[in-house]
Amino acid sequence: MRITTLSTKALTLLTAALYCFTAQAADNKFYYFYDEFHSMPTGAGKIYVSKDKLDETETITEWDEYQEATYVGSQISSADFYCYTQPATGWIPYGVVEGVRESEEDDWRPETNEDGSLKIKNDESLLRYTASSTYSADDEATCIANAPLLPEHCCFVVFSHVVPRMAAGMSQLGSVSSSKSVNDIGDEVQLTATPKEGTTSFLYWKRKSDGQKFTDNPLTVTVEKAEEYVAYFKGENTTFFDCPDGEYILWYSPDYASLYYGENEYNARTFKEAEYANTEDGIGYFTNATGSSGSANLIPGIPHILWLKGEALVIPQPLLNPWYTDVQSCMKYTEEALQVSELPVGYAYYNVNMQQQCFTLMPETQTVIPAKSYYLQLDEAYMWNPPVKDPVIYWDEEAALKNEYKGEDDADGLTKVEIENAVSGVYSIGGIPLKAIPNRGIYIIDGKKIRK
């Protein structure tokens, strides 16, 4: 018995119509996904396909050269399948290629570019494949019972020996290709890096096994073993970091930016005014990540202290700025030199010491904050026993500013010091009223910060 399925074009039109109907209806629409995955070439490796992203692969017992993937979901017309690879000795996974065929009677074949090379859709270590639904119905049972037994989609998981890769985040800056996607020992292969026209330029290839760099493009390689070559580009306004031993970096930009840190260690700390509340981590705001490729957001207008080990790329995304207009920071950046005497009163000010990885209390003899520098501005209303302040605050401790908040005097855990009401007369920098100026230093006189 021959089972017929909808053509891809007809299915697309039907899916669009059903989606419009679903958006107006109260009931869910269920979608069925059925796909085939094949290893290519045969014997080069095994695969395991899951609709869920797995944290560990040690428990997988169903490795095979051929996998079927099915999934039923509601209110969606496409879904991601995650394909995990187990390459044979000497091979490495390259990517996923979608299958094509002229009719249902034809065998699936991998999709190719105009030059005959395989059209690799995903070249990451974890292969993610997005599939469209093969059937839809108003209830789950009907959807499963009537779903086609022949797939509308098929893809090939490609293994090879020498493969080109993009450095973390650089897929926005260009593309890479191989003259022979599936190559073997002894083959000669050309690897080509193509920058995005008019906005980027090629920098170099880096051989992953030993870090050696090559500036030839295309790069001709004689295949001797399984090897990855990583392409690096330079784009307008992009910043590339290479920190093999790990180091702290100060980052500031008026624009939102995306940080891509690859298979490297990353840690960032910003200091938001909203984080003054009584929390385990004090007022420091952390994001941490290690291991496989990832990315993070760098908020505009707020200085960040980044700790990076390995390579990272920062790409500005100015169009996203409106999402972060209400974020306030107690760590500041100044383009121009600032006179300390003109800074707002009621705050404790700290210099940033990158060498010792800490904030240091500004001495009373300091008169200027240099241009293009960073400093910390802590509201004394939130500190223990002002004007007594820590002379040094180290940020490599688990809670560097944990002692900077007050106890639970209010419902919100903060005690307000009404310094703004104490404007007449002479006060210490911490807001304590004085009958006379005891010695040289900085004081608040009639609401203004003045050095005497």
Backbone torsions as a table, in degrees:
resi	resn	phi	psi	omega
1	MET	NA	129.9	-179.2
2	ARG	-93.8	129.3	179.8
3	ILE	-104.3	124.1	-178.1
4	THR	-96.0	152.0	177.1
5	THR	-129.9	162.6	177.5
6	LEU	-68.1	147.8	173.0
7	SER	-69.0	159.0	-179.6
8	THR	-60.1	-41.4	-179.1
9	LYS	-65.1	-47.0	179.5
10	ALA	-63.5	-39.1	179.2
11	LEU	-63.2	-40.1	179.7
12	THR	-62.1	-45.5	179.3
13	LEU	-64.1	-41.3	179.2
14	LEU	-65.6	-42.0	179.6
15	THR	-61.3	-43.0	179.3
16	ALA	-61.9	-42.6	179.7
17	ALA	-65.6	-43.4	179.0
18	LEU	-64.2	-36.6	179.3
19	TYR	-63.8	-43.1	178.9
20	CYS	-62.4	-41.8	179.2
21	PHE	-64.4	-42.4	-178.1
22	THR	-62.8	-38.2	-178.0
23	ALA	-61.6	-26.3	-177.5
24	GLN	-97.0	-15.1	-176.4
25	ALA	-95.7	158.0	-179.6
26	ALA	-82.6	-28.3	-177.0
27	ASP	-80.2	153.9	177.2
28	ASN	-76.4	152.6	169.7
29	LYS	-109.6	133.0	-179.1
30	PHE	-103.2	141.3	-177.8
31	TYR	-122.1	142.3	-178.6
32	TYR	-115.3	133.9	-179.0
33	PHE	-118.7	131.5	178.8
34	TYR	-139.7	118.9	-176.6
35	ASP	-138.5	154.3	173.9
36	GLU	-111.4	143.2	176.3
37	PHE	-126.8	130.3	-178.7
38	HIS	-125.7	136.6	172.3
39	SER	-73.2	146.1	180.0
40	MET	-144.9	126.4	-4.4
41	PRO	-77.4	167.1	179.6
42	THR	-59.0	133.0	178.4
43	GLY	88.6	-5.2	-178.0
44	ALA	-83.4	-17.2	-179.9
45	GLY	174.9	168.0	178.3
46	LYS	-118.1	162.1	-174.7
47	ILE	-135.7	161.0	171.4
48	TYR	-140.9	130.0	-174.7
49	VAL	-114.5	135.7	-179.9
50	SER	-143.0	147.9	174.6
51	LYS	-80.7	-10.9	179.1
52	ASP	-107.7	144.4	175.3
53	LYS	-80.9	122.9	-175.4
54	LEU	-95.4	139.4	176.2
55	ASP	-77.7	-34.4	-178.8
56	GLU	-132.0	144.7	-179.6
57	THR	-107.8	0.5	-177.3
58	GLU	-63.4	-25.8	-175.9
59	THR	-86.1	-4.9	-178.4
60	ILE	-70.8	128.5	179.6
61	THR	-121.4	1.4	-172.3
62	GLU	-109.8	32.2	179.6
63	TRP	-61.8	133.8	-179.8
64	ASP	-156.9	163.5	176.8
65	GLU	-80.2	-13.0	178.8
66	TYR	-135.4	132.2	-179.6
67	GLN	-134.2	142.7	168.8
68	GLU	-103.6	145.2	178.9
69	ALA	-131.0	125.3	176.8
70	THR	-129.5	149.8	-178.5
71	TYR	-161.5	136.4	174.7
72	VAL	-117.9	128.4	179.3
73	GLY	-141.7	160.5	-179.1
74	SER	-107.7	149.4	174.8
75	GLN	60.7	24.0	174.9
76	ILE	-135.6	147.8	178.9
77	SER	-115.6	1.6	173.6
78	SER	-149.0	156.5	-176.9
79	ALA	-149.3	156.7	178.9
80	ASP	-97.3	135.2	168.1
81	PHE	-111.3	137.4	178.5
82	TYR	-104.0	127.4	-175.5
83	CYS	-113.5	116.5	179.9
84	TYR	-99.0	142.1	-171.7
85	THR	-116.5	147.9	174.8
86	GLN	-130.9	83.6	-175.2
87	PRO	-67.2	148.1	173.6
88	ALA	-71.2	165.7	-177.6
89	THR	-55.4	127.1	177.4
90	GLY	90.9	-8.0	-179.9
91	TRP	-107.7	158.7	174.2
92	ILE	-136.6	150.8	178.4
93	PRO	-71.7	139.5	180.0
94	TYR	-104.5	-53.6	-177.4
95	GLY	173.1	-170.1	-179.3
96	VAL	-111.7	135.4	175.9
97	VAL	-120.9	130.8	-179.4
98	GLU	-75.0	143.5	178.3
99	GLY	-85.5	147.4	177.4
100	VAL	-133.5	157.6	175.2
101	ARG	-159.4	154.7	-177.8
102	GLU	-77.6	-37.2	-179.0
103	SER	-150.9	173.5	-178.4
104	GLU	-67.4	-20.6	178.6
105	GLU	-79.6	-17.9	-177.2
106	ASP	-83.5	155.1	173.6
107	ASP	-77.6	152.2	174.6
108	TRP	-69.3	144.1	173.5
109	ARG	-137.3	152.1	-178.5
110	PRO	-69.0	141.7	179.1
111	GLU	-71.0	139.3	-178.1
112	THR	-125.2	160.0	173.2
113	ASN	-80.0	177.8	-179.0
114	GLU	-61.6	-30.2	-179.6
115	ASP	-85.6	3.5	178.1
116	GLY	92.6	-7.0	179.6
117	SER	-76.0	154.1	-179.3
118	LEU	-66.6	140.1	179.9
119	LYS	-89.9	86.1	-178.8
120	ILE	-70.3	123.4	-177.5
121	LYS	-95.5	-20.8	-177.4
122	ASN	-152.5	124.9	-177.3
123	ASP	-121.3	26.6	178.9
124	GLU	-88.8	165.2	-179.1
125	SER	-65.3	-34.1	172.1
126	LEU	-100.7	114.7	-173.7
127	LEU	-87.5	120.5	179.2
128	ARG	-112.3	129.7	-176.8
129	TYR	-124.3	126.1	179.7
130	THR	-98.4	123.5	-177.2
131	ALA	-117.0	146.9	173.7
132	SER	-89.5	159.8	-177.1
133	SER	-70.4	150.3	177.7
134	THR	-103.1	-11.8	179.4
135	TYR	-162.9	153.3	177.0
136	SER	-141.9	152.7	179.5
137	ALA	-156.9	168.3	-176.8
138	ASP	-79.4	-18.9	177.3
139	ASP	-136.4	157.1	-172.0
140	GLU	-64.9	-42.6	-176.9
141	ALA	-62.6	-43.8	178.4
142	THR	-63.8	-39.3	-179.4
143	CYS	-61.6	-45.1	-178.3
144	ILE	-69.6	-41.5	-175.0
145	ALA	-67.8	-32.7	-174.4
146	ASN	-106.1	5.1	-179.2
147	ALA	-63.8	145.5	179.4
148	PRO	-65.8	145.3	177.4
149	LEU	-90.3	-8.7	175.1
150	LEU	-106.8	135.6	-174.8
151	PRO	-74.9	145.2	169.9
152	GLU	-86.0	-11.3	-178.5
153	HIS	-134.3	153.2	175.3
154	CYS	-153.4	144.1	176.3
155	CYS	-141.1	159.7	-178.4
156	PHE	-114.9	128.8	175.9
157	VAL	-92.6	112.5	-169.3
158	VAL	-93.2	132.7	172.4
159	PHE	-113.9	150.3	-179.7
160	SER	-154.3	-171.2	178.1
161	HIS	-108.4	-57.0	175.7
162	VAL	-107.8	123.7	-178.1
163	VAL	-133.0	146.3	174.0
164	PRO	-87.9	146.8	177.4
165	ARG	-131.7	162.5	171.2
166	MET	-101.6	139.2	174.0
167	ALA	-65.2	158.4	-175.4
168	ALA	-53.7	128.0	177.0
169	GLY	82.3	-9.9	-172.0
170	MET	-88.0	3.4	174.6
171	SER	-64.6	-19.3	175.7
172	GLN	-77.5	-14.0	-172.3
173	LEU	-105.9	-10.2	-178.1
174	GLY	174.2	-161.3	-179.6
175	SER	-148.8	166.3	178.4
176	VAL	-132.5	156.6	178.3
177	SER	-152.6	163.1	179.2
178	SER	-125.5	140.5	178.9
179	SER	-69.2	-20.1	177.3
180	LYS	-143.8	94.5	-172.5
181	SER	-59.4	-46.6	176.1
182	VAL	-99.9	102.5	-177.2
183	ASN	-118.0	164.9	-176.6
184	ASP	-132.4	169.9	-179.1
185	ILE	-56.5	131.4	179.8
186	GLY	95.7	-15.7	178.6
187	ASP	-69.7	153.4	171.1
188	GLU	-106.2	125.3	-172.7
189	VAL	-125.8	139.0	173.0
190	GLN	-103.5	125.8	176.3
191	LEU	-104.7	127.7	-175.5
192	THR	-120.7	130.1	174.1
193	ALA	-107.4	125.6	-176.4
194	THR	-116.0	108.1	178.2
195	PRO	-68.4	155.5	174.1
196	LYS	-67.1	128.8	-169.7
197	GLU	-60.0	127.2	172.4
198	GLY	82.9	-11.1	-175.3
199	THR	-123.3	-18.3	-176.5
200	THR	-135.9	165.9	175.8
201	SER	-137.6	151.5	178.8
202	PHE	-77.3	138.7	177.5
203	LEU	-102.6	-64.1	-177.4
204	TYR	-170.2	165.1	167.8
205	TRP	-96.2	146.7	173.0
206	LYS	-126.4	124.6	176.5
207	ARG	-75.6	124.1	-169.0
208	LYS	-67.5	-32.5	-174.1
209	SER	-68.5	-35.7	-176.4
210	ASP	-129.3	-0.6	177.6
211	GLY	78.3	4.7	-179.8
212	GLN	-66.7	139.3	-176.4
213	LYS	-104.9	146.5	178.8
214	PHE	-134.4	130.4	-178.3
215	THR	-97.2	-6.0	178.1
216	ASP	-67.1	139.3	176.6
217	ASN	-151.8	109.3	6.3
218	PRO	-68.8	158.1	178.3
219	LEU	-106.3	123.3	178.9
220	THR	-92.7	126.5	-175.4
221	VAL	-128.0	132.2	169.9
222	THR	-92.1	122.0	-173.2
223	VAL	-71.9	116.7	177.4
224	GLU	-114.9	-26.4	179.8
225	LYS	-163.8	175.4	177.2
226	ALA	-66.7	126.6	-173.3
227	GLU	-153.3	142.9	175.4
228	GLU	-112.6	136.1	175.6
229	TYR	-116.6	123.1	-172.7
230	VAL	-103.8	128.4	-178.3
231	ALA	-93.0	138.3	178.4
232	TYR	-121.1	137.5	179.5
233	PHE	-125.1	162.6	173.3
234	LYS	-122.2	126.8	-179.3
235	GLY	-115.7	167.0	177.5
236	GLU	-61.8	128.6	176.4
237	ASN	66.6	9.2	177.1
238	THR	-86.1	151.7	179.1
239	THR	-126.0	127.9	-178.9
240	PHE	-113.0	130.2	178.4
241	PHE	-112.3	139.9	174.7
242	ASP	-131.6	102.2	-174.4
243	CYS	-123.6	77.5	-174.1
244	PRO	-62.3	-30.9	-177.5
245	ASP	-99.1	-4.8	-177.5
246	GLY	87.3	128.5	178.7
247	GLU	-157.9	159.7	176.4
248	TYR	-86.3	141.8	-179.9
249	ILE	-134.6	138.0	172.5
250	LEU	-94.1	129.1	-179.0
251	TRP	-126.3	132.2	173.3
252	TYR	-145.1	137.5	173.8
253	SER	-151.8	141.5	174.6
254	PRO	-69.7	-11.0	-178.4
255	ASP	-109.6	150.7	170.1
256	TYR	-59.7	144.9	180.0
257	ALA	-143.4	150.6	175.4
258	SER	-103.7	129.9	178.1
259	LEU	-105.4	125.6	176.9
260	TYR	-114.4	123.1	-171.9
261	TYR	-118.9	6.9	171.6
262	GLY	56.7	-151.5	-180.0
263	GLU	-86.5	59.7	-173.8
264	ASN	-135.0	171.8	178.5
265	GLU	-91.9	141.5	-176.2
266	TYR	-145.0	139.4	175.4
267	ASN	-149.1	135.2	179.8
268	ALA	-133.4	147.3	174.5
269	ARG	-135.9	125.3	168.5
270	THR	-115.8	167.8	-176.0
271	PHE	-128.6	100.8	-175.4
272	LYS	-99.3	143.8	177.7
273	GLU	-61.3	-32.5	-179.5
274	ALA	-65.8	-16.5	-176.9
275	GLU	-90.9	11.7	179.1
276	TYR	-71.1	-13.5	-175.3
277	ALA	-62.8	164.1	-176.3
278	ASN	-73.1	92.3	-179.7
279	THR	-127.4	166.2	-177.9
280	GLU	-60.3	-37.0	-176.0
281	ASP	-93.1	11.3	-178.8
282	GLY	66.1	-146.0	-177.5
283	ILE	-95.8	-2.1	177.5
284	GLY	-73.6	136.2	179.5
285	TYR	-107.4	122.2	-174.2
286	PHE	-109.3	145.5	156.8
287	THR	-133.0	134.9	-176.3
288	ASN	-131.2	145.0	174.8
289	ALA	-160.7	146.9	173.9
290	THR	-141.9	162.0	170.9
291	GLY	95.8	-131.7	-169.7
292	SER	-64.9	167.3	-171.7
293	SER	-55.4	141.9	-179.2
294	GLY	-159.0	-178.4	-179.9
295	SER	-146.9	165.5	178.8
296	ALA	-146.8	164.6	-179.9
297	ASN	-104.4	135.0	175.2
298	LEU	-110.0	113.3	-171.4
299	ILE	-74.0	138.0	-178.0
300	PRO	-69.0	145.7	174.6
301	GLY	76.4	4.6	-178.9
302	ILE	-124.0	124.7	175.5
303	PRO	-67.3	143.3	178.1
304	HIS	-122.4	141.3	168.9
305	ILE	-101.4	111.1	-177.6
306	LEU	-104.3	137.0	168.6
307	TRP	-113.3	118.4	-176.7
308	LEU	-123.8	138.5	170.1
309	LYS	-128.5	112.3	-174.5
310	GLY	111.1	-151.9	-175.4
311	GLU	-104.4	150.5	177.8
312	ALA	-153.4	151.1	-179.8
313	LEU	-128.4	135.5	176.7
314	VAL	-116.1	125.4	179.7
315	ILE	-122.0	118.3	178.3
316	PRO	-63.7	144.2	176.9
317	GLN	-132.2	72.7	-173.3
318	PRO	-58.7	-27.6	-177.2
319	LEU	-64.9	-19.5	-179.4
320	LEU	-89.8	-0.4	-177.0
321	ASN	-54.4	-42.3	-176.3
322	PRO	-57.9	-21.7	-179.6
323	TRP	-69.5	-17.5	-171.9
324	TYR	-122.7	25.5	-174.5
325	THR	-71.8	-20.3	-175.1
326	ASP	-99.0	7.6	-179.8
327	VAL	-80.9	128.9	178.7
328	GLN	-113.7	146.8	-178.0
329	SER	-130.0	145.4	173.7
330	CYS	-94.2	-3.6	170.2
331	MET	-99.6	129.5	-170.2
332	LYS	-117.5	157.4	173.6
333	TYR	-130.5	139.0	179.3
334	THR	-126.4	131.1	176.3
335	GLU	-75.3	-36.2	-176.9
336	GLU	-111.9	158.2	177.6
337	ALA	-63.4	138.9	179.9
338	LEU	-115.2	137.0	172.5
339	GLN	-80.4	125.3	-178.3
340	VAL	-58.9	-35.7	-178.1
341	SER	-65.8	-17.5	-178.6
342	GLU	-98.3	1.5	178.9
343	LEU	-73.0	154.0	179.3
344	PRO	-58.9	145.2	179.5
345	VAL	-84.0	164.7	178.5
346	GLY	86.7	13.4	-179.0
347	TYR	-128.7	153.3	169.6
348	ALA	-101.4	135.0	-174.4
349	TYR	-114.2	136.1	-178.2
350	TYR	-127.3	138.4	170.3
351	ASN	-80.7	157.0	178.1
352	VAL	-98.6	122.6	-179.1
353	ASN	-112.5	97.4	-177.3
354	MET	-69.0	-33.4	-176.6
355	GLN	-66.3	-42.8	-179.4
356	GLN	-95.6	-0.4	176.8
357	GLN	56.5	57.9	-178.0
358	CYS	-159.5	169.8	168.1
359	PHE	-102.6	137.9	178.1
360	THR	-120.1	134.9	-179.3
361	LEU	-59.6	130.6	180.0
362	MET	-62.8	127.8	177.4
363	PRO	-69.1	154.6	-179.4
364	GLU	-64.4	-19.8	-180.0
365	THR	-80.8	-10.4	-179.0
366	GLN	-76.1	129.2	-178.0
367	THR	-110.9	-20.7	-173.5
368	VAL	-136.2	140.4	167.0
369	ILE	-98.8	117.7	-173.0
370	PRO	-60.6	157.4	176.1
371	ALA	-64.4	149.9	179.1
372	LYS	55.1	48.9	179.5
373	SER	-134.5	173.2	-173.8
374	TYR	-119.9	149.4	175.0
375	TYR	-154.6	160.8	-179.5
376	LEU	-106.6	133.7	-179.5
377	GLN	-121.8	101.6	-177.4
378	LEU	-104.0	126.4	178.5
379	ASP	-67.5	122.1	-178.3
380	GLU	-65.8	-15.9	177.4
381	ALA	-65.6	-20.0	-176.5
382	TYR	-104.0	4.5	-173.2
383	MET	-102.5	156.0	174.0
384	TRP	-65.3	134.6	165.3
385	ASN	42.9	54.5	174.7
386	PRO	-61.8	145.3	12.4
387	PRO	-93.5	14.5	177.6
388	VAL	-72.6	124.7	-175.9
389	LYS	-132.8	153.0	173.5
390	ASP	-67.0	128.3	177.7
391	PRO	-69.4	-25.5	-178.8
392	VAL	-138.2	134.8	173.7
393	ILE	-123.6	112.2	-179.5
394	TYR	-86.5	137.3	-178.0
395	TRP	-100.5	1.9	177.8
396	ASP	-92.4	2.5	174.7
397	GLU	-83.4	162.4	-176.2
398	GLU	-59.7	-37.8	178.4
399	ALA	-136.7	78.3	-171.3
400	ALA	-59.6	-34.8	-176.9
401	LEU	-112.1	26.4	-175.8
402	LYS	-62.4	-30.7	-178.1
403	ASN	-86.8	11.2	-177.4
404	GLU	-94.3	-4.5	177.6
405	TYR	-102.8	159.7	178.0
406	LYS	-91.2	175.4	179.5
407	GLY	-77.3	-170.5	-174.0
408	GLU	-88.9	66.4	177.5
409	ASP	-79.1	-30.5	178.6
410	ASP	-115.4	174.3	177.7
411	ALA	-63.1	-30.8	-179.7
412	ASP	-91.3	6.6	175.9
413	GLY	80.9	12.2	-176.5
414	LEU	-125.8	150.1	173.8
415	THR	-114.0	121.9	-178.0
416	LYS	-86.1	137.8	173.9
417	VAL	-109.1	114.6	-174.0
418	GLU	-79.1	64.1	-180.0
419	ILE	-66.4	-31.7	-176.7
420	GLU	-64.1	-22.6	178.7
421	ASN	-83.7	-15.3	-177.7
422	ALA	-96.6	72.6	-172.2
423	VAL	-101.6	-23.2	-178.4
424	SER	-96.6	146.9	-179.7
425	GLY	93.5	-166.9	-176.7
426	VAL	-113.4	132.3	-179.5
427	TYR	-132.7	154.8	170.8
428	SER	-71.3	170.1	179.7
429	ILE	-62.8	-20.3	177.9
430	GLY	-90.7	2.8	176.4
431	GLY	91.8	10.2	178.6
432	ILE	-84.8	127.4	-179.2
433	PRO	-66.7	141.4	-179.3
434	LEU	-125.1	144.1	174.7
435	LYS	-83.2	-25.4	179.8
436	ALA	-153.4	164.9	177.0
437	ILE	-87.8	110.5	-172.6
438	PRO	-72.0	-34.4	-178.7
439	ASN	-159.4	177.3	-178.1
440	ARG	-67.3	142.4	-179.8
441	GLY	164.3	-165.3	-179.7
442	ILE	-103.2	131.5	-178.3
443	TYR	-134.5	163.1	173.5
444	ILE	-102.0	111.4	-178.1
445	ILE	-117.5	114.3	-178.4
446	ASP	53.3	41.3	173.7
447	GLY	85.1	0.9	-180.0
448	LYS	-118.1	143.6	-179.9
449	LYS	-81.0	119.3	-174.3
450	ILE	-135.2	139.9	175.5
451	ARG	-91.9	129.9	179.5
452	LYS	-125.3	NA	NA
